[in-house]
Every structure is written in structure tokens, then in C-alpha cells.
């Protein structure tokens, strides 16, 4: 969530119901109270190394005014939340030239570029009080940064593996924070949004909801809102599986498809010799894996699952 919508991140139960709708609010409250003990609590990891796949997630700095998160899905394209690009005080969209993407940002922008152009989902209208399934955008970068930092697969709604979300939360503005071991509470087509029980914070909006699959992490959602509750919160995301719906998003779906959403293609690590490491060796070590036993992104999924179940070192 960017600074323009910070108030939405501090909702009471009443405003939570307004944000998500009374029927869904009641169903989530019942689910969380009745089955919380049967599930492990979500875990959090702050990434302090420039390594793939985290290097494909970056800070989206908007007009020296605010920032959000975004994720690379091709060598030139990123996904983010539409509300991040809206200047609410002047009721207009930021020009692309005022928006800068810094992948893997850790205080020192190793690589960065401006946004060349972007397309907001058809029908989106900014409303700080209600999460919208149209709150997404695809942007083209001026430079192909994906060659240096890699990009992630996107599309589909496979939540069979471990679920997590990542971004630049306000309490860690200079590093990617990963929340993992999240539980999906609702998702399309039963609900217009994807809801999960990991807490997000101001700055996380536009960041990816990730499914950690054997072939590598896949972007299945884009974070758009958080709802605070005692002991944690729940997060709303737009499901990437809806981005190629040309009946609903005739203009934006074309842009998303052209950017590679829904093609079934895998992610791509950084090129050899890039600033970003092609495997998350630091993450493997942090999660307790001997270096000789962690060789692939399938190992990353396994280690995160183990840590989420309480068997890792993290």
C-alpha cells in the first residue's frame, strides 16, 4: 500500500467489513477463529542479499512522493497495483517519466530504470475504502533490467504449494521482506479477490503473491490491500489468472498477454556475470540448508515449507 492509502491499512472491524463486504468478513472471522490452531503461523524473512528470485522484486518509486512494490515478469515488464500510480491529491495518473523501478533495492540502487509506459486495468477507479479486482497495472520499462536481475513466471492460480508474498514493507523500506506459509482464505471464481492470512503493511502494495512450486516461484497475485486485526491481518490481492480476461479487461488483458502473463512460460534467472546471484545461496543458508544440498529453486520451495512447519533454522 502506498502512502496515499495508508489509512486503509489501519482499519477497525467496522471498516474491515466495509472493505471486504459483510458476508466475506463473517466467513473469514469464523474460519480464523475455528481453525487457526490447526495451521502453522506464517513466517517472515528479510532478504539482505541481491539474489534470484528476490532480485526480480523491486521498489517502485513514484514522483519522489511515495513508493510501492512491483515484480518483473519479463525482461522489460513489471506488474504492480494500479492505485500506486494514482496521485489522489490531484486526481490524476502519474506520468511514466516520474516513476522509477529499482529491482532488489537494498539502499543502494545497483540497477534501476524509469517506466516507459503503463496500462491500468480497464474500469479501475481509485477508492481508498474498498479493494478492487481491477486494481492492477502492467508497465514497460525503459531498459531490459530482467537480463540483470531475472524475472518470475506469472499467471494461473496454482495454490497447491507454499504461498507467500513479498515487498518493501514500511518497517523494512530498504530490503525485500518475504512472508511465507500463508493460508489462502478465498480466491476466484468464488471470490473476486485472492485473500490470504499473511499480514502486509504500507509499501507492500504492488508486490507479488507467490506460489512456491517445484519449477520455481510463480506470481499468482498482486497485493492491493491489508486489513488489520488483533494478532495479525489478512491481505487482499488481485489474482493474476484474471489479467488475461479480454471480456473484462479488453485493453489491459492485451498488454498483460504481450508481457507474458498466462503463457505458461517459466521464470528466468539473471544472466551470467550480473550483479544478482542466479540462485538464493544466502536464503538457503539462512533456512538451514548445507550449501552442498541446495542446488535449485525446487530446494527453495522445500526449505520454505520445512521452515513454515517449524522444522527449519529460521
MISENU-332305 format. One record per residue: x, y, z of N, C-alpha, C in turn. Coordinates in steps of 0.05 Angstrom, whole numbers, plus 5000, padded with zeros to 4 digits. Example, Ala and Ser with C-alpha at 12.3 -4.5 7.8 and 13.67 -1.06 7.14 Angstrom:
2
526448865156524649105156526449345156
525749555142527349795143525850015157
REM end
This chain:
314
501749775000500050005000501750255000
501350454983503050684983502050885004
503551115007502851295028500151435024
499151435000496551564995494251405007
494651145011492450975022493250845048
494950985063495850865088493650825108
491651005108489450975127487950715123
487950605099486550355094487950115108
490450155116491949945128491449935158
489850115170489450125198486450105204
485149915192482249905194481349775219
479149865230477749735252476049505240
474749355258472949145248470749255230
469749495237467649615221468549685193
470949815192471949895165472949645150
473849445165474649185152472149075137
469849075151467448965138466749135114
467149395116466549565093468449505069
470949445076472949395055472349135040
471748925055471448655042468548565038
466648705050463848615049463148455073
460748495084459948365108459948065106
458947955084458747665082461547535083
463447645068466147525068467447575095
467047805107468247875133467347665154
464847595154463847405174465047125169
465247045143466246775137469246755144
470746975140473646965147473946965177
472347125192472447125221471946845232
469946705222469246445231471546245225
472646265200474846085192477346125210
478046375215480446435230480046345260
477746385271477346315299476946015303
475845875283475345585287477545405279
479345495261481345305251484245415254
484545645267487245755269489245575283
488345415302490145245317491245015300
489844955279490644725262492844795242
493545055240495345135219497745285232
500045245221502445385230502145685224
503345845241503346135236505146205213
504346405197506146495176508846595187
510946565171513646635179514546875162
516647005171517647245157520647225154
521647315131524447305125525247565111
527147715121528147955108530547885092
530447945066532547875047534648095046
537148025052539248215053541448175032
540848005012542747954990541347984964
542848074944541648104917541947834903
539847674904539947404893537147334882
537147184861534647094848533446864865
530746864869528747014854528047284866
529147354890528347604903529247854887
531347824871532348044855530248144835
528247974828526248054809524048224822
524148264848522248424862523548694869
522148904865523449164869521649374881
522849604887521449834896520650004872
518150104873517150284852516950554865
518850724859518950994870517351184852
515351314864513451474848513751774854
514951914836515052204837516252324862
518152184875519252284900517052344920
514852204918512452254934511752014951
512051774940511351534954512751294940
512351064951513350824937511450594942
511650404924510250144926512249924919
511249684915512949464906511949384878
513649234864512949134838514648884832
513948734811515348494805515848464775
518248374768518848334739517648064729
516348074706515147844694516247784666
517947964657519447924632521948094634
523548094613525948254615525348554615
522848634607522248924606519648994621
518148804632515548864642515248794672
513748964685513148924714510148934718
509248804740506548824749506548984776
504449144780504149284805501249344810
500549484831497849564837497249824823
494849854812494050104798494050344817
493250304842493050534860495750664866
497850504861500550614865501250834845
499850834823500451024801498551264801
496751274820494751484821495551694841
495551944833496152174850493452284861
492652174884490052234895489552524900
491652664910491252944917490653124893
491353034869490753184844488953044826
488052804834486152644819487052604790
489552504788490652444761492752224764
493452114740495451904739498252034737
500151904751502851994749503851944720
505452124708506652064682508751854685
509151684665511151464667513951574674
514651804664517351914669517851974698
515751994715516052044743516351794760
516351564747516251304762518851154756
520151064777522750924774522450654788
523550444774523550174785526350104793
526750004818529349924829529149634838
529849444821529649164830531749094850
530948924870532848834890533949054907
532549284910533549514924534249454953
536649534961537649494989538949754999
537949984991539050234999540850364979
542250194964544050284942542950174916
541850354898540650254874542650144854
543249884855545249764837544349784808
541849714804540649744777537949884780
537250054761534650184762534050314735
531550364730530750504705528050624709
527350804692524650924693522650754678
520150804683517950674669517550814643
517350664621516950774595513950824590
512250634597509350664594508050464612
505450504617503950314633501050314624
499650084630496850054624495449964650
493450114658491850054682489449884674
488649704691486449524685483949684678
482549604657480049734649478049744672
476849984675474750014695475750084723
478350104727479350164754478650454762
477750494786477250754798478250754826
479950944833481150944860479050984881
479150814901477350824924478850714948
479750894967481450814989479950635008
477350605006475750455025474950175015
475650104991474749844980476849734962
477549484967479449344949478049274923
479449304901478149254875479649044859
478248864846479648664828480748794803
480249054799481449194776483949354785
484849324809487049474820489749354812
490349354786492849254776493749394751
496249384745497349514722499849364712
500349374686502749264675504349494663
506949504668508549724659510949614643
511649764622514149704607516349884616
518749774621521049924630522650034606
524050254611525650374590528050194583
528950034603531249864598530549574606
531749374592531149094598532548984623
531749084646533149014671532948714678
530948574666530748294671533148134664
534748234645537248094638539248094661
539048304678540948324700539848214726
537248214730536148124756534247884753
533547804729531747584724528847674726
527047484720524247534723522847284731
520347304740518847084751516546994732
515846744733513546644718511046774730
508946804714506546924723504046804710
501846804724499346704713498446454727
496046374722494946144735494246204764
493046004777492346034805492845774820
495345674816496145424829497045484857
495345424877496045474905496545204919
497345004904497944744916500544744932
502344924925504844934940504745144962
506945204974507145414995506545684983
505045844998504246114989505746325006
506546534993507846755007507347014992
508047235004508147484989510547654998
511447824979513947964984513648254975
515148434988515048714981516748875000
516549134997518149325013516349455034
515849305055514149405077515449645090
513649815102514550065113516550025135
516549805150518449765171521149645161
521349575135523749495122523849605094
524249865093523950005067526349955048
528549845059530949805043531649515038
529649335040530149055035527448915030
527548715013525148555008524548395033
521948395041521048225063519148015051
519747765057518047535049516447435072
513847425069512147285088511247025074
511646805088511046545075509646355094
508546145083506845965099504046085102
503246255082500646385083498446175076
496046225086493846055080491846205062
491146095039489146215022486446185034
485046415038482446415051480146415030
480646535007478646544986480046634960
478946564938480246624912478146604890
478646724867476846694844476646394837
474346314826472046474818470046514841
470446384864468546414886468546694898
470846824897471047104907472547264886
471847514883473247674862476147734868
476947704893479747754901481047504913
483647504914485147284928485747394956
484947244976485347315004487147115018
489147205033490847025048491547145075
492446985093492547065121495347165130
497147215111499547355118499147655119
500347775138499948065143501748225124
500648435111502348615096502248885110
503749075099504049335111504349545089
504049795096504450015078507049965063
507049995036509349945020509349675006
507749485016507549215004505849214979
504049414976502249414953503849404927
502849244908504149204883506048974882
506748874906508548644908507148384901
508548174895507347924886506447744909
504247614904503547364919504747134903
506346974917507946764903507046484911
506846314891506546024896509245894892
510345764913512945644910512645354901
513145324875512645074861515344944855
515444684848517944554842519544684820
518144804801519544934779520445224785
519845314809520645584817518145744825
518545974837516246134846514646244823
512046254826510246364805508646594818
508346814803506747034812503746964807
502246934828499346864825497547094834
498747304846497147534854498847774858
497448004859498848264865497448384889
498948444910497848554935496548824930
494148864941492849124937491849244963
491449084985490349195010490949015033
490949135056491248975081488949055100
488248865117486248925137487248835164
487649015182488748955208486748825226
487648635242486048515263487848435286
486748385309488448315332490048065326
492648095330494447865326495347825298
494748005280495647975252493848125233
493348005210491748135190491247945167
489648025148489347875123489848065100
490747955078491648105055489848045031
489148265017487648234992489548274968
489248104949490848124924488948074900
489848184878488448124853489747884841
488147694832489147444821490147484793
492647414787493847454761492347284740
491047074749489546904730487347054715
486447284727484347444714485347644695
488047684694489147914678488847874648
488547634639488247584610485347554601
483447634618480647614612479947854593
479947814567479448024548476648134549
474747964558472048064561471748274583
473248234604473148424626475148644624
477548584613479748784611480748794582
479148894563479948884535482649004529
483249234541485749374536488049254553
487549234579489649144597490348854592
488448684585488948404580490848374557
490548534537492448524514495248594522
495448794539498148874549499348664567
497648534584498648324601499548084585
498048014565498747784548501347834533
501648084522504048154508506448154527
506048204553508248204572508947924581
507247724574507947444580506147314601
504147464612502447344632500747124619
500546894632498846674623499946514601
502346554593503446394570504446124579
504646084605505745824615508745804615
510046034609512946034609514046054637
516445944642517645964668519046224672
520046264696521646494702524446464690
526046674694528746674682530646804701
532846654709534746774727536446994713
538047144728539747344716541847214698
542747374679544847284661547447244676
549147074666551747034679553347294680
554647334703556147584706554647824716
552047784721550348004731550848064760
549848294769550248364797548748174816
546548064806544947884823545847594820
545947454842546547174841544247014828
544946804814542846654799541346454817
542346394841540946234860541046364887
539046314904538946444931540646304952
543346314949545146164967544846274995
544646534999544346655025541746555038
539546545023537046445033537246155041
538445985024538845705031540245685058
542445835062543945815086542245915110
540746135106539146245128536946045136
535945885117533945695123535045425134
537745415136538945185149539844965131
540145025105541044815086544044815083
545344585085548244575077548544655048
550544805042550744915015550844704994
551944475000552244254980549544124974
547544174991544944044987542744224976
543344464970541444654959542444754932
541144644911542144704884540144814865
537544834873535544914854533245064868
531445174852529145314864527145114875
527344864867525644654879526544624909
529144644913530244634941529144864957
528945104944527845334958525045284968
523345174951520645104958520544914982
522244714981522344515002523244635029
525344805028526444925052524445115065
523045275048520945455059518645305071
517845085058515744915070516644805097
519044715098520144605123520244815145
521145055138521345265158518545355167
516645355148513845435155512645235174
513444975172512444775190513844765217
515844935220517244955245519644775248
520644675224522944485225525544615215
525444865207527844995197529245155218
531445275210533045435229531945715231
530345805211529446085211527346135232
REM end
